[in-house]
């Protein structure tokens, strides 16, 4: 029987896409350490947003997350490659909204929104268990990534990359 963490889950701040994260990943894990079994805390602390490698010990939701994330990334890579080779190449329907965005930042936001929505769907049916905590932790990581985008820093990096060195 799975462990249920009623108080912990009920005490968490509701997360909304594109909001600033209400706490860091470290703060989240610190709070979880008060309530989770050592085994569950270890499983939770290994959940990484961009980890694609399948692990037999992963809970079902994390296996599905990794498969989805890998498929999404492979689809984007294939669409980008096809775009390089032909201007008339069509994008897969599930990726069209990403490629229709007018700039790379908006494309990244749309990409993260797709991942967020997948997690929202996977939370259905999980209310007070480890898998809902894993989805929450992944959402915190998405929020952190979105808030890390900085227009000024990006402009400086872009200008440095485009600068002609003589």
Backbone as JSON, one array per atom type, in Angstrom:
{
  "sequence": "XXXXXXXXXXXXXXXXXXXXXXXXXXXXXXXXXXXXXXXXXXXXXXXXXXXXXXXXXXXXXXXXXXXXXXXXXXXXXXXXXXXXXXXXXXXXXXXXXXXXXXXXXXXXXXXXXXXXXXXXXXXXXXXXXXXXXXXXXXXXXXXXXXXXXXXXXXXXXXXXXXXXXX",
  "N": [[0.85, -1.18, 0.0], [0.62, 2.2, -0.87], [2.35, 4.97, 0.65], [0.66, 7.61, 2.27], [0.55, 11.07, 2.28], [-0.97, 13.16, 3.69], [-1.03, 15.62, 5.25], [1.31, 16.96, 4.42], [0.99, 17.28, 1.57], [-1.39, 18.76, 1.56], [-0.49, 21.09, 2.7], [1.08, 22.33, 0.85], [1.83, 25.03, -1.38], [-0.32, 26.09, -3.96], [0.56, 25.63, -7.32], [1.05, 27.65, -10.17], [1.39, 27.87, -13.64], [4.08, 29.69, -14.98], [4.25, 31.41, -12.81], [6.4, 32.71, -10.23], [8.5, 30.42, -8.52], [7.29, 29.28, -5.37], [8.96, 28.28, -3.45], [12.28, 26.95, -3.15], [13.79, 24.1, -4.76], [15.42, 22.77, -2.93], [14.37, 23.7, -0.5], [11.84, 22.58, -0.66], [12.45, 19.82, -0.62], [13.59, 19.72, 1.9], [11.38, 20.26, 3.54], [9.85, 18.04, 2.86], [11.42, 16.03, 3.93], [10.71, 15.97, 6.56], [8.38, 14.54, 6.63], [8.27, 12.33, 4.87], [9.01, 8.85, 4.31], [12.29, 7.42, 4.58], [12.97, 5.99, 2.31], [11.08, 6.91, 0.4], [11.77, 9.61, 0.34], [14.32, 9.46, -0.74], [13.72, 8.5, -3.32], [12.18, 10.66, -4.27], [14.05, 12.76, -4.23], [15.69, 12.15, -6.32], [14.4, 12.82, -8.61], [14.55, 14.43, -11.62], [14.17, 17.13, -13.81], [15.13, 17.04, -16.49], [16.01, 14.47, -16.87], [16.23, 11.65, -18.8], [16.7, 8.98, -18.99], [15.49, 5.74, -18.63], [14.53, 4.03, -15.7], [14.29, 1.06, -13.98], [13.34, 1.05, -11.35], [11.82, 3.31, -11.08], [8.76, 4.98, -10.22], [5.51, 4.46, -11.75], [4.41, 6.87, -12.8], [6.68, 8.49, -13.16], [8.09, 7.01, -15.0], [6.35, 7.28, -17.16], [6.52, 10.06, -17.45], [9.23, 10.4, -18.21], [9.24, 9.0, -20.64], [7.41, 10.55, -22.1], [8.73, 13.07, -22.08], [11.12, 12.43, -23.39], [10.09, 11.67, -25.88], [8.88, 14.08, -26.68], [11.13, 15.75, -26.88], [12.61, 14.38, -28.85], [10.84, 14.62, -30.99], [10.88, 17.41, -31.35], [13.57, 17.74, -32.07], [13.66, 16.27, -34.47], [11.83, 17.75, -36.0], [13.16, 20.2, -36.13], [15.44, 19.45, -37.55], [14.28, 18.65, -39.95], [13.28, 21.1, -40.74], [15.62, 22.5, -41.29], [16.46, 21.17, -43.55], [14.43, 21.48, -45.41], [12.35, 24.07, -46.4], [9.7, 23.74, -46.69], [8.77, 21.8, -45.07], [6.46, 20.14, -42.99], [5.34, 20.55, -39.63], [4.93, 18.2, -36.94], [1.61, 17.83, -35.72], [1.26, 18.01, -32.91], [3.38, 19.57, -32.18], [3.21, 21.92, -33.48], [2.21, 24.3, -32.31], [4.37, 25.12, -30.77], [6.35, 25.74, -32.65], [5.09, 27.79, -33.95], [5.41, 30.02, -32.46], [6.69, 33.36, -32.1], [9.34, 33.92, -31.29], [12.45, 32.59, -29.88], [12.35, 32.53, -27.03], [9.61, 32.52, -26.41], [9.01, 30.13, -27.63], [10.37, 28.35, -25.95], [8.91, 28.74, -23.61], [6.43, 27.74, -24.41], [7.13, 25.1, -24.87], [7.76, 24.34, -22.22], [5.26, 24.68, -21.15], [3.83, 22.62, -22.34], [5.06, 20.44, -21.11], [4.35, 20.99, -18.46], [1.55, 20.76, -18.6], [1.31, 18.05, -19.14], [2.19, 16.99, -16.71], [0.16, 17.97, -15.07], [-2.01, 16.46, -15.98], [-1.15, 13.92, -15.22], [-1.24, 14.09, -12.5], [-3.84, 13.7, -11.84], [-5.9, 11.65, -10.03], [-3.96, 11.12, -8.23], [-3.54, 12.09, -5.08], [-2.53, 12.36, -2.42], [-0.1, 11.1, -2.41], [3.22, 9.74, -3.1], [3.73, 10.11, -5.82], [2.29, 12.43, -6.57], [3.77, 14.27, -5.19], [6.16, 14.04, -6.56], [5.42, 15.03, -9.07], [4.87, 17.65, -8.31], [7.42, 18.49, -7.53], [8.75, 18.36, -10.0], [7.31, 20.34, -11.33], [8.1, 22.57, -9.83], [10.73, 22.68, -10.69], [10.36, 23.31, -13.39], [9.25, 25.85, -13.09], [11.42, 27.17, -11.94], [13.23, 27.08, -14.06], [11.87, 28.65, -15.97], [11.85, 31.16, -14.7], [14.5, 31.71, -14.77], [15.19, 32.75, -17.19], [16.54, 35.58, -18.54], [16.32, 38.63, -19.98], [18.26, 40.68, -20.32], [20.73, 39.43, -19.66], [20.66, 37.44, -21.59], [20.78, 38.97, -23.91], [23.37, 40.03, -23.73], [24.93, 37.67, -23.86], [24.16, 36.82, -26.43], [25.11, 38.98, -28.01], [27.85, 38.74, -27.51], [28.33, 36.25, -28.66], [27.78, 36.79, -31.3], [29.62, 38.68, -31.95], [32.22, 39.81, -33.99], [35.39, 38.61, -34.06], [38.6, 39.91, -34.5]],
  "CA": [[0.0, 0.0, 0.0], [1.46, 3.39, -0.92], [2.26, 5.91, 1.77], [-0.14, 8.8, 2.03], [1.12, 12.21, 2.96], [-2.08, 14.11, 3.68], [-0.71, 16.96, 5.76], [2.34, 17.56, 3.57], [0.4, 17.71, 0.3], [-2.37, 19.81, 1.84], [0.2, 22.32, 3.12], [1.86, 22.9, -0.26], [1.26, 26.14, -2.14], [-0.78, 25.74, -5.3], [1.48, 26.13, -8.34], [0.48, 28.08, -11.45], [2.4, 28.0, -14.69], [4.74, 30.99, -15.19], [4.48, 32.14, -11.57], [7.7, 32.44, -9.61], [8.34, 29.31, -7.57], [7.11, 29.76, -4.0], [10.07, 27.78, -2.67], [13.3, 26.29, -3.96], [13.77, 22.64, -4.7], [16.05, 22.37, -1.67], [13.4, 23.96, 0.57], [10.79, 21.58, -0.81], [12.97, 18.55, -0.13], [13.77, 19.87, 3.35], [10.06, 20.08, 4.15], [9.45, 16.64, 2.63], [12.22, 15.18, 4.82], [10.01, 15.9, 7.84], [7.17, 13.75, 6.52], [8.4, 11.14, 4.04], [9.9, 7.77, 4.73], [13.63, 7.58, 4.0], [12.92, 5.41, 0.97], [10.34, 7.82, -0.47], [12.56, 10.84, 0.19], [15.4, 9.15, -1.68], [13.12, 8.45, -4.65], [11.78, 12.02, -4.64], [15.22, 13.62, -4.43], [16.36, 11.8, -7.59], [13.57, 13.26, -9.74], [15.18, 15.55, -12.32], [13.36, 17.61, -14.93], [15.65, 16.67, -17.81], [16.5, 13.09, -16.87], [15.47, 10.9, -19.79], [17.03, 7.56, -18.91], [14.52, 4.91, -17.93], [15.06, 3.31, -14.54], [13.25, 0.09, -13.59], [12.79, 1.34, -10.02], [10.97, 4.5, -11.12], [7.3, 4.79, -10.16], [4.86, 4.49, -13.07], [4.25, 8.24, -13.29], [7.99, 8.98, -13.59], [8.37, 6.3, -16.26], [5.55, 7.96, -18.19], [7.11, 11.39, -17.62], [10.48, 10.27, -18.98], [8.87, 8.61, -22.0], [6.82, 11.74, -22.72], [9.77, 14.08, -22.22], [12.02, 11.94, -24.44], [9.34, 11.74, -27.14], [8.73, 15.49, -27.02], [12.45, 16.25, -27.31], [12.95, 13.75, -30.13], [9.98, 15.24, -31.98], [11.41, 18.75, -31.62], [14.83, 17.59, -32.8], [13.33, 15.83, -35.83], [11.2, 18.87, -36.7], [14.2, 21.2, -36.41], [16.28, 18.9, -38.62], [13.49, 18.71, -41.18], [13.19, 22.51, -41.11], [16.9, 22.85, -41.89], [16.59, 20.52, -44.85], [13.39, 21.91, -46.34], [11.5, 25.14, -45.88], [8.31, 23.35, -46.87], [8.48, 20.68, -44.18], [5.37, 20.35, -42.04], [5.62, 20.12, -38.27], [3.88, 17.35, -36.37], [0.51, 18.63, -35.17], [1.43, 18.25, -31.49], [4.48, 20.52, -31.98], [2.97, 23.1, -34.3], [2.07, 25.5, -31.48], [5.7, 25.54, -30.34], [7.04, 26.35, -33.79], [4.37, 28.99, -34.38], [5.77, 31.15, -31.59], [7.5, 34.31, -32.87], [10.75, 34.02, -30.9], [12.91, 31.43, -29.13], [11.89, 32.54, -25.64], [8.21, 32.06, -26.39], [9.04, 28.71, -27.96], [10.76, 27.65, -24.73], [7.77, 28.8, -22.69], [5.41, 26.82, -24.92], [7.68, 23.77, -24.59], [7.57, 24.09, -20.79], [3.82, 24.57, -20.9], [3.45, 21.26, -22.72], [5.52, 19.55, -20.05], [3.52, 21.3, -17.3], [0.22, 20.19, -18.82], [1.44, 16.6, -18.99], [2.23, 16.72, -15.26], [-1.19, 18.24, -14.55], [-2.82, 15.29, -16.31], [-0.68, 12.77, -14.45], [-1.62, 14.27, -11.09], [-5.22, 13.25, -11.68], [-5.95, 10.35, -9.38], [-2.94, 11.1, -7.18], [-3.88, 13.23, -4.23], [-1.7, 12.5, -1.23], [0.92, 10.07, -2.47], [4.55, 10.14, -3.54], [3.72, 10.55, -7.21], [1.86, 13.83, -6.65], [4.93, 15.05, -4.73], [7.13, 14.04, -7.66], [4.9, 15.97, -10.07], [5.06, 18.97, -7.73], [8.85, 18.77, -7.6], [9.05, 18.64, -11.4], [6.73, 21.65, -11.64], [9.0, 23.57, -9.24], [11.89, 22.77, -11.57], [9.92, 24.05, -14.57], [9.12, 27.25, -12.67], [12.78, 27.7, -11.77], [13.79, 27.27, -15.4], [11.21, 29.79, -16.6], [12.28, 32.41, -14.06], [15.93, 31.91, -15.02], [15.37, 33.48, -18.43], [16.79, 37.0, -18.25], [16.49, 39.3, -21.27], [19.53, 41.42, -20.37], [21.83, 38.45, -19.73], [20.56, 36.8, -22.89], [21.25, 39.92, -24.92], [24.83, 40.09, -23.62], [25.46, 36.42, -24.42], [23.92, 36.87, -27.87], [26.04, 39.94, -28.61], [29.18, 38.15, -27.43], [28.42, 35.18, -29.64], [27.72, 37.35, -32.65], [30.68, 39.65, -32.13], [33.27, 39.35, -34.89], [36.71, 38.77, -33.46], [39.61, 40.13, -35.52]],
  "C": [[0.89, 1.24, 0.0], [1.29, 4.25, 0.33], [1.44, 7.1, 1.35], [0.39, 9.93, 2.89], [0.11, 13.35, 2.96], [-1.67, 15.52, 4.09], [0.29, 17.66, 4.84], [1.73, 18.1, 2.28], [-0.58, 18.85, 0.51], [-1.69, 21.14, 2.19], [0.97, 23.0, 1.98], [1.1, 24.03, -0.95], [0.84, 25.64, -3.52], [0.15, 26.39, -6.33], [0.72, 26.49, -9.61], [1.62, 28.31, -12.44], [2.81, 29.46, -14.85], [4.79, 31.88, -13.95], [5.9, 31.87, -11.1], [7.51, 31.29, -8.63], [8.23, 29.83, -6.14], [8.2, 29.28, -3.04], [11.07, 27.1, -3.6], [13.13, 24.79, -3.88], [14.35, 22.13, -3.39], [15.09, 22.58, -0.49], [12.27, 22.93, 0.54], [11.25, 20.24, -0.24], [13.19, 18.58, 1.38], [12.44, 19.67, 4.08], [9.6, 18.62, 4.02], [10.18, 15.69, 3.58], [11.54, 15.01, 6.18], [8.88, 14.87, 7.82], [7.34, 12.41, 5.8], [9.26, 10.08, 4.71], [11.25, 7.99, 4.05], [13.65, 7.07, 2.56], [12.21, 6.35, -0.01], [11.11, 9.12, -0.7], [13.7, 10.62, -0.8], [14.87, 9.13, -3.11], [12.78, 9.86, -5.14], [12.99, 12.87, -4.99], [15.96, 13.29, -5.73], [15.59, 12.26, -8.81], [14.18, 14.52, -10.35], [14.38, 15.86, -13.58], [13.84, 17.08, -16.28], [16.27, 15.29, -17.86], [15.61, 12.27, -17.8], [15.65, 9.4, -19.67], [16.0, 6.81, -18.08], [15.22, 4.14, -16.82], [13.97, 2.34, -14.09], [12.61, 0.37, -12.24], [11.87, 2.57, -10.0], [9.51, 4.14, -10.95], [6.7, 4.97, -11.56], [4.77, 5.9, -13.63], [5.58, 8.79, -13.82], [8.41, 8.27, -14.88], [7.61, 6.96, -17.41], [6.1, 9.35, -18.49], [8.35, 11.32, -18.51], [10.18, 9.9, -20.43], [8.28, 9.8, -22.76], [7.89, 12.78, -23.04], [10.73, 13.7, -23.35], [11.34, 12.06, -25.8], [9.19, 13.19, -27.61], [10.05, 16.06, -27.55], [12.86, 15.66, -28.66], [12.11, 14.35, -31.25], [10.46, 16.63, -32.35], [12.7, 18.67, -32.43], [14.57, 17.19, -34.25], [12.71, 16.98, -36.63], [12.23, 19.95, -37.05], [15.11, 20.73, -37.55], [15.55, 18.99, -39.95], [13.39, 20.15, -41.67], [14.49, 22.97, -41.77], [17.0, 22.34, -43.32], [15.58, 21.01, -45.88], [12.52, 22.98, -45.7], [10.02, 24.77, -45.94], [7.9, 22.19, -45.97], [7.38, 21.05, -43.19], [5.81, 19.85, -40.66], [4.56, 19.13, -37.83], [2.84, 18.21, -35.66], [0.73, 18.97, -33.7], [2.56, 19.24, -31.17], [4.25, 21.84, -32.69], [2.88, 24.38, -33.46], [3.41, 26.0, -30.96], [6.39, 26.3, -31.47], [6.33, 27.59, -34.33], [4.69, 30.21, -33.54], [6.78, 32.04, -32.31], [8.97, 34.42, -32.47], [11.14, 32.83, -30.03], [12.45, 31.38, -27.67], [10.45, 32.04, -25.53], [8.12, 30.58, -26.75], [9.39, 27.89, -26.72], [9.6, 27.64, -23.73], [6.66, 27.82, -23.12], [5.84, 25.37, -24.69], [7.45, 23.41, -23.12], [6.1, 23.95, -20.44], [3.3, 23.18, -21.28], [3.85, 20.28, -21.63], [4.67, 19.75, -18.78], [2.15, 20.63, -17.43], [0.24, 18.67, -18.7], [1.43, 16.24, -17.5], [0.86, 16.94, -14.62], [-2.09, 17.02, -14.8], [-2.44, 14.1, -15.45], [-1.01, 12.88, -12.97], [-3.04, 13.77, -10.81], [-5.19, 11.84, -11.09], [-4.89, 10.19, -8.3], [-3.18, 12.32, -6.31], [-2.9, 13.41, -3.08], [-0.57, 11.47, -1.22], [2.25, 10.61, -3.01], [4.53, 10.68, -4.97], [3.23, 11.99, -7.37], [2.99, 14.74, -6.16], [6.0, 15.11, -5.82], [6.69, 15.02, -8.75], [5.11, 17.4, -9.58], [6.52, 19.39, -7.83], [9.28, 19.09, -9.04], [8.5, 20.01, -11.81], [7.59, 22.77, -11.04], [10.23, 23.77, -10.13], [11.56, 23.52, -12.87], [9.84, 25.54, -14.23], [10.5, 27.9, -12.51], [13.4, 27.98, -13.13], [13.18, 28.49, -16.08], [11.66, 31.12, -16.0], [13.76, 32.69, -14.29], [16.19, 32.68, -16.32], [15.46, 34.97, -18.11], [17.13, 37.68, -19.56], [17.85, 40.0, -21.37], [20.72, 40.48, -20.48], [21.84, 37.77, -21.09], [21.08, 37.69, -24.0], [22.77, 40.0, -24.91], [25.47, 38.83, -24.2], [25.32, 36.42, -25.93], [24.93, 37.79, -28.56], [27.47, 39.41, -28.59], [29.38, 37.04, -28.47], [28.48, 35.71, -31.07], [28.86, 38.33, -32.95], [31.79, 39.04, -33.01], [34.62, 39.65, -34.27], [37.74, 38.89, -34.58], [40.98, 39.76, -35.0]]
}
